[in-house]
């Protein structure tokens, strides 16, 4: 049983399980799936300022904070006790391409040559970690939700803005992966 948990689950198992969270949340509590608004809830709870953006009944969304807390502790438990010591499986053609950028270590979930404190002080690392992190946060706020919220919850509840956002996420992902990322990796 432990071996099954340690291995990546196939898409036809993991996808439906994630998808079933949407009707489960709607049926059990009329709640929307998504975690990108959690920072807003934390700020509303902790900052007693009179900022209109934080003036709402955040206690109604407390379940979401527990959900995020569960994700955090679940990740900690998985990293501590369920970590697969094998190298991450990467397509050989992609490995060859990434080797051209000096990325050869697949012992972690993210390549060590890209994500470490030393890389943070390089132009490539700064762009990927600092600027990339800022853009993810800004984009999430600007789009009114993250990729998961729009693609899982928004599309399943037939929301037109989520379809537009998801299409834009996909286009942005293709442009980033095929046009911009090679430039950044070559820095």
C-alpha positions as CSV (number, residue, x, y, z in Angstrom):
1,X,0.0,0.0,0.0
2,X,2.8,2.4,0.9
3,X,4.4,1.8,-2.5
4,X,1.2,2.9,-4.3
5,X,1.1,6.1,-2.3
6,X,4.8,6.8,-3.1
7,X,4.4,6.5,-6.8
8,X,2.9,9.1,-9.1
9,X,-0.8,8.3,-9.7
10,X,-1.9,8.0,-13.3
11,X,-3.9,10.9,-14.7
12,X,-7.1,8.8,-15.0
13,X,-7.0,8.3,-11.2
14,X,-5.7,11.6,-9.9
15,X,-7.7,13.8,-12.4
16,X,-11.1,12.4,-11.4
17,X,-10.2,12.6,-7.7
18,X,-9.3,16.2,-8.0
19,X,-12.4,16.8,-10.2
20,X,-14.7,15.2,-7.6
21,X,-13.7,17.8,-5.0
22,X,-15.8,20.3,-6.9
23,X,-19.2,18.6,-6.5
24,X,-18.2,17.4,-3.0
25,X,-17.6,21.0,-1.9
26,X,-20.7,22.3,-3.6
27,X,-22.9,19.5,-2.2
28,X,-21.5,19.4,1.3
29,X,-21.2,23.1,1.9
30,X,-22.0,25.2,-1.2
31,X,-18.3,26.1,-1.3
32,X,-16.0,26.9,-4.2
33,X,-12.7,25.2,-4.7
34,X,-9.7,27.4,-4.8
35,X,-6.8,28.5,-2.6
36,X,-5.5,31.7,-4.2
37,X,-7.7,33.9,-2.1
38,X,-6.3,32.5,1.1
39,X,-3.7,35.3,1.5
40,X,-6.5,37.8,1.3
41,X,-8.4,35.9,4.1
42,X,-5.2,35.8,6.2
43,X,-4.7,39.5,5.7
44,X,-8.3,40.3,6.5
45,X,-8.0,38.3,9.7
46,X,-4.7,39.7,10.8
47,X,-4.7,43.3,9.6
48,X,-7.3,45.3,11.5
49,X,-6.8,48.3,9.1
50,X,-9.7,50.0,7.4
51,X,-8.7,48.9,3.9
52,X,-11.8,48.2,1.9
53,X,-10.3,45.2,0.1
54,X,-9.9,43.5,3.5
55,X,-13.3,44.5,4.9
56,X,-15.5,41.5,4.6
57,X,-16.6,38.6,6.7
58,X,-13.4,36.4,6.4
59,X,-14.8,34.0,9.0
60,X,-17.2,32.6,6.4
61,X,-14.1,31.5,4.5
62,X,-12.3,30.0,7.5
63,X,-12.8,26.5,6.0
64,X,-10.6,27.6,3.1
65,X,-7.8,28.4,5.5
66,X,-8.1,25.0,7.1
67,X,-8.0,23.5,3.6
68,X,-4.8,25.3,2.8
69,X,-3.3,24.3,6.1
70,X,-4.2,20.7,5.3
71,X,-2.4,21.0,2.0
72,X,0.7,22.4,3.8
73,X,0.9,19.7,6.4
74,X,0.0,17.0,3.8
75,X,3.0,18.3,1.8
76,X,5.2,18.2,4.8
77,X,4.2,14.7,5.7
78,X,4.6,13.5,2.1
79,X,8.1,15.1,1.9
80,X,9.2,13.6,5.2
81,X,7.7,10.1,5.0
82,X,6.6,9.3,1.5
83,X,9.4,10.7,-0.6
84,X,10.5,8.5,-3.5
85,X,14.3,8.3,-3.4
86,X,14.4,7.5,-7.2
87,X,15.3,10.2,-9.7
88,X,12.4,12.1,-11.2
89,X,11.4,10.5,-14.5
90,X,12.0,13.0,-17.4
91,X,11.7,12.3,-21.1
92,X,15.1,11.6,-22.6
93,X,14.7,14.2,-25.4
94,X,13.8,16.8,-22.7
95,X,16.8,15.7,-20.6
96,X,19.1,16.2,-23.6
97,X,17.7,19.7,-24.2
98,X,18.0,20.7,-20.6
99,X,21.5,19.4,-20.4
100,X,22.4,22.1,-23.0
101,X,21.3,24.6,-20.3
102,X,23.3,22.9,-17.6
103,X,20.4,21.2,-15.9
104,X,21.2,17.6,-15.2
105,X,20.2,16.9,-11.6
106,X,16.7,15.4,-11.2
107,X,17.0,14.2,-7.6
108,X,14.4,16.8,-6.4
109,X,11.0,17.8,-7.6
110,X,12.6,20.9,-9.2
111,X,16.0,20.9,-10.8
112,X,18.6,21.8,-8.2
113,X,20.6,23.9,-10.8
114,X,17.6,26.2,-11.1
115,X,16.1,26.4,-7.6
116,X,18.6,27.1,-4.8
117,X,19.9,30.1,-2.9
118,X,23.0,30.5,-5.0
119,X,20.9,30.7,-8.2
120,X,18.8,33.4,-6.6
121,X,21.8,35.8,-6.9
122,X,22.2,35.1,-10.7
123,X,20.2,36.9,-13.4
124,X,18.6,33.6,-14.4
125,X,17.6,32.6,-10.9
126,X,16.3,36.1,-10.1
127,X,14.1,36.2,-13.1
128,X,12.8,32.7,-12.5
129,X,12.2,32.9,-8.7
130,X,11.6,36.6,-7.9
131,X,10.1,38.0,-11.0
132,X,8.3,34.8,-11.9
133,X,6.9,34.6,-8.4
134,X,5.7,38.1,-8.5
135,X,4.1,37.6,-11.9
136,X,2.3,34.4,-10.7
137,X,0.9,36.3,-7.7
138,X,-0.1,39.4,-9.8
139,X,-1.6,37.3,-12.5
140,X,-3.6,35.3,-10.0
141,X,-5.0,38.4,-8.5
142,X,-5.6,40.1,-11.8
143,X,-7.4,37.1,-13.2
144,X,-9.5,36.7,-10.1
145,X,-8.1,33.3,-9.4
146,X,-5.4,30.8,-10.1
147,X,-5.1,28.1,-12.8
148,X,-6.6,25.5,-10.5
149,X,-9.5,27.7,-9.4
150,X,-10.5,28.6,-13.0
151,X,-9.7,25.3,-14.7
152,X,-11.2,23.0,-12.1
153,X,-13.9,25.0,-10.3
154,X,-14.7,27.7,-12.9
155,X,-15.0,25.4,-15.9
156,X,-17.0,22.8,-14.1
157,X,-19.5,25.4,-13.0
158,X,-19.7,26.7,-16.6
159,X,-18.3,30.2,-15.9
160,X,-17.4,32.1,-19.1
161,X,-14.6,34.1,-17.4
162,X,-13.0,30.9,-16.3
163,X,-13.0,29.6,-19.9
164,X,-11.3,32.8,-21.1
165,X,-8.8,32.7,-18.2
166,X,-8.0,29.0,-18.8
167,X,-7.5,29.6,-22.6
168,X,-5.2,32.6,-21.8
169,X,-3.3,30.4,-19.2
170,X,-2.7,27.8,-21.9
171,X,-1.6,30.3,-24.5
172,X,0.7,32.0,-22.0
173,X,2.1,28.6,-21.0
174,X,2.9,27.7,-24.6
175,X,4.5,31.1,-25.3
176,X,6.5,30.9,-22.1
177,X,7.7,27.3,-22.6
178,X,8.6,27.5,-26.2
179,X,9.7,31.2,-26.7
180,X,10.7,32.8,-23.4
181,X,12.0,30.0,-21.2
182,X,14.8,29.0,-23.6
183,X,16.1,32.6,-23.5
184,X,16.0,32.8,-19.7
185,X,17.7,29.4,-19.3
186,X,20.5,30.4,-21.6
187,X,21.4,33.4,-19.4
